[in-house]
Amino acid sequence: MKRYIKLYIEVYMITFIFSLFILTTAYAKQSGTFIFKDVIFPGAVWTSALDINANGKIVGYYVTADGRAHGFLLNGNTYTEVTIPEAENVWSGTISEQGKIVGMFTAGNGVNHGYMLDGKKLTVIDYPGAISTAAWGINQRGQIGGEYTDMNWSTHAYILNNGNFTTIDPPDAIFAIAHTINACGQVVGFYTSDFSSFYGFLYDNGSFTKIEFPGAAYTFAYGINDNGQIVGQFSGNDFSMHGYLLEKGNFAQIDVPGSACTCTSSINSRGQIVGVYFDSHRNAKGFIAERVNTAPPALSSQSKVSTAWANIKSR
């Protein structure tokens, strides 16, 4: 079961662009206060946009027909493949405002490692004693969040700060992943205590807040910006998958019009959201969502973290 969950998370990663010319001329779909634009990497069978920074640079991964995953950076009109020497697969998870990229790669021996790319400088990230490590988030201060799997095949969330690792598992968690860390050091991720359900979490200065979309069977938290807005994905009891925005203690459901499944994976300080959706033919496509105007979306579902929301803000 743990292996199934691990594969599920890496396939997302559920979890979620032709050139910019294609992106900007793609058919725009509007739903509520959002306009969605398809973003599809040329020749890919799967494209997932995992992060967008305040400068509009996007990182993620795409899958080719041979089943291999490739990281990418989209900067203006230019795509650059993110390559790691001798890596079999590469995922690019987050790009900081300074352009540092973190993610995960699989070596030829099948072992997963985290990495940070700062220009051409590569730093491999391995949690001491772990059999697998991934780095999924980095902020302007260089703090990194991610996951590692120990010798007992238990997966844990961590923060890496100034060369020092700290495990940040929520209470009762038997599986946890830290996904994004903002400039305030606030971390979002997700966890389970029994694999029968999943919950998002917010870690802020040593305290945990549970994130649960009302009525959802599963809730995942993937992204948090410097304004404290959180995005992720939830599943209903019918196993339908939807994106969400958590803002000021309330949830708003986000779905690409006509999609069979939507995942929102990142939100930048300008409110731009990226992710992945599945169309009616189950094709996976990346997307960018932008608000039609500056007014917030209609928020109808009361959040279960509203009592703690006063602490979710920029400091």
N, C-alpha and C positions, 0 to 999 in steps of 0.2 A: 504493500500500500504506500509506503514511504517513497519507493522508487517511482510509482505512478504519479504521486503528487509532485515529485521533483521534475519529472519529464513534463508534466502539465505546466509547471511554472516556467520552465525553460522554453517551452513552445510559445507561450504568451508573447513573452518577455521584454494572448491573453494577455497578449502581453507584449507594444505594441509598444523614390518619388520620381519614368521619363525624366528629363531635365527640368529646371525651374520653369522653362517655357511651357512644358506640358502642365506643370503644377498650376501656373497662373492662368492657363487657358482651359483648365478642366471644368467640366460642368459643375456648377455650384448648387448645392442642395441646402435649402433653408428649413430649419425646424425651430419654432419659437424664436428666441433671440440669438440663435447661432446660425452661421453660414458654414457649411462643410465643403471642403475641396478634397477630391481624391488625390493621393500622392502615391505613385506606383513606380518603383525602380525598374528601369528597362530590362526586360528579359528575365525578371525574377518570377518565381512561382509564389512567393510570399514576401511581403514588405511590411515591416513593423517600425514605426517611428516611436522611439522610446523617450526622447527628451528634446526640448527646445529651450535654448537659453534666451536671455533678454535681448541679445543681438540678432535673434532669429536663426541662429545656427542649429541644425538638427542632426542628431545622431540616432542610430538604431541598427537594425540588421536586416538583411534580405537573404532568402534561401533560393538556391539555384536548383536546376532539375536533378542534379546528382545528390541532393539532400544536404549539401553543406551550407553552413551559415557563414555570412560575411558581414563584418561591421562596415558602416559607412558614415561619412560626414558630408552633409550638404551645406555649402557656404555660398550664398548667392546662386549663380548659375552652375556652380561647379560641384560635381560629385567626386569624392576621394574615397577609395576603399581603405578601410583601416586594417592594416596587415600586421601580424605578429610573426616573426621568424619561426618557421617550422610548425606553426599552429594548424590544426586540422579544421577548427571552427572558431569564429570570432564573433562576439556580441559586444556592441558599444552601447553602454547603458546611460551615461550622463556626460554632458559637456558643461564645464564651469564658465563663468563670465570671462575668465582669462584664457579659455580655449583648451584647458586640460580635459582629457577624455579618460573615463574609467569604464571598465567592463570585465568581461571574462573570456578566456580562450581555453580551448582543449588542445593539449599537447598530443604528440604522436602516440604516447603510451596511454591515452585516454583520460589523463588526470586534468581536472579543471584548476585553473589559476586565475587570480585577479590580476589586473594590470592598470597602470596609469601611463598615458602618453602625454608628454609635455613637449610639443613640437616633435622632434625626432628622438627625444630621450624616452626610453622605455624603462619603466620600473615594474618588476613582477611583484605581486602582492600575495603572500602566503601566510595564513594564520599559523603560528607555531604549533606543530604537532598535528595539524589538520590533514585530512586526505583529499579535501576539495575546498577551494576558496573562490569567491566571486566578489567583485567590487561594483556596486550598482549606483552609488551616488557620491558626488563631490560638490562641496560648496566653495565660495570665494576664499575662505580661510584655509583651504586645502584639507579639511576634514573629510573623511571617506566613510561611507556606510556600506554594508554588504552582508554576506553570509559565509559561514564555513561549516563543514561537516567533520565531526570528530571521529576517532577510531571506532566508536560504537555506532556509527552511522546516524548520529543525531545532528540535526542542522540547527545552527544558532545565528542570531543577529549580532553584528558587531559595529563598533565605531573605531576608526583608526585616526589618532590625533598625535601629531609630532612623533611618529614612530611607535606609539604605544597603542596596543589593542585593548578594547574594553568590550566584554560581552554584555548585551542589553536585551536579554530575553524577558518578555512580559511574564508576570507571575503565572504559574501552572502551565507554561508553554512547553510542548515537547518538540515543536518545530517552529522556527521563527526566521524571518528574513527582514533585514533593514533595507529599504529601497531608495529613499531620497533623504538628503539632509540639506536644510536651507542655511542661509547666512547666520541665522540666530542659533544654529546648532540643534534645531528641532528635527526629529527624525520620524518618518512614517514608514510603515511596513505592514506585515501581516503575520498571523500565527495561528496555531491550533493547539488544543489541549488533548484532543482525542481522535483527530482526523475525521470526525463526523460533521464538523462545521469549522469554518475559518472566520476570523475577525481581523479587521484592520487595527492598527495601534498608532498612537502618537506618543513619542518619547520626548519629554521636555524637561531638561535640568533634573534628571533622576526620577521623574514621575511618569507613569503610564496612564494614558486615557484610551479606553476601548472605543473603537469605531465600528458601528453596526448600522447598516441601512435598515430602516424599519421594515420588518416582515421578511427580510432576506434570509435565505438559507446559508449563503456565503457572502462575506464582504472582504475585499482586498483594497488596501490603500497603497497607491503607487507613487504619487507625486505631491509635493508641498512646495509652494513658492514662498518668497520672503514676506508676503502679506498674510500668510497663514491659510491660504486657500488650498484645499486638498482635493485631489481627483483619484479615481480608482474604478473598481468594477464590482458589481454585485450580481448574485444569482437569485432568482425567485425559486419558489418551491417547485415550479415546473422546469427548472434548470435553464430558463432563458437568461441570457447574460446582457447586462446593461452597464453603461458608464454612469458616473455621477460626479457632481461637484458639491463639495461640502464647504459652505461659506456662512460665517456668522451664526453657527449653530444649526443650520438647516441644510437638508439635502435637496438637490435638484437632479432628476434623472436625465441622462444625455444619451440619445440614440441617433445614429446617422439614419436619415429617412430611407426606408426600404431595406434596412439591414436585418440580417438574422441574428447578429450578435455585435455588440459594441464594447470596446475597452478604451477608457481614457487613461493614458499612462503618465502624462506630464502637463504642468501648467507653468508658464513663466510669469514674471512680474507684470507683464503687459496683458495678461489674461488669455494669451494664445494657448490653445490646448492641442496636443498631438496624441495619436493613438493608432488603433487598428480596428477594422471591422470586417465582418464576413457578409458578403452580399447573398442574394437569394440562391446563388449557385455554389455557396460555400467557398468562394474565392476570397483570400485574405488581402486586404488593401489598407495601406496607411492613409491617414487623413490629418488635416489641420482644421480646427474649428475656431472661428472668431466671432465675437459678438457683433450684432448688427449695429448696436450703439453702445454707449457707456453705461446704460441702465443695467442693473443686475438682473439675472434671469428670474422667472417666477419660481419661488421656493415654497413648496407646499408641505413637504414631509418634515416633521420636527425631528431634529437630530437627537440621538441618545448621548451626545457629548456636550450638549448645550450648557450644562452647568459648569463645565470646565473651559468653555470657549473664551472667557475673559483672559485666560493665560496664553491663548494661541494668537500671538500678535508679534509684530516686529519689535525688537528691543534696541 
